[in-house]
Amino acid sequence: MTNTASAGARFRAALAQERPLQIIGTINAYHARLAQRVGYRAIYLSGGGVAAGSLGLPDLGISTLDDVLTDVRRISDVCDLPLLVDADTGFGASAFNVARTVKSLTKSGAAGMHIEDQVGAKRCGHRPNKELVSQQEMVDRVKSAADAKTDAEFVVMARTDALAVEGMQAAVDRACACVEAGADMIFPEAITELAMYRKFADAVKVPILANITEFGKTPLFTTQELASANVAMALYPLSAFRAMNAAALRVYQGIRKDGTQKNMVELMQSRDELYDYLDYHAYEQKLDSLFAKGRKQ
């Protein structure tokens, strides 16, 4: 990984190259390698994915900053695609907590983060009964994040869950206030119509992100549809994770029921495919070379 541009700069460059920029969720370092090989220009680490995939817990504000940083470092160590990270509510109530989050994510290789306006005991953005902090408290979170940047290109994205709680105009007003406070981009959550994206885009004048998550409030709009609504980024946070979970469950059930995995092999990635995406043979050849040198000595 020899790219000398910062992760934030690479994210902004990717956004300039592709509209809407497809940002695919990668639950772990291996999935990041898969995404890079397929041709994605940017990847994403979901807070819900960290909670469920790394901790086996629900996405209810239980994960810590250190939990997220562990996965960020593992991904950024093997993949130089710019990584957008879900920072929930900033991992703490004060400006100092938010600043620490920004600095830690930057140091760990993240390209940017989104921070939201829910209370600390947050919920999935597509669940009912969400509670918000005041607009002023959210503005303070964004300002703290923007002021804490050690890399000017690091992306601070403001997410608002206000649509489901306070309505469309309140959500737009919050988004505009966040931009004024220093947000580089806006993430309006749980949007139900393309026209809503257009309204946000027209109002905030910065790139907006559409969260195209399955089984939620937002229809599975195509990139063409999103482009028509002036959406700059299309996020698919847990698509591969959901598919992986469904396949894993089928395999577990099948082996338990049949006493063999023979009927499940067609669901599996082959050993050769695994090695290909890991660049396994290059590592092995290096090892053989070192052993050969040792024998000659």
Disulfide bonds with the S-S distance in Angstrom:
none
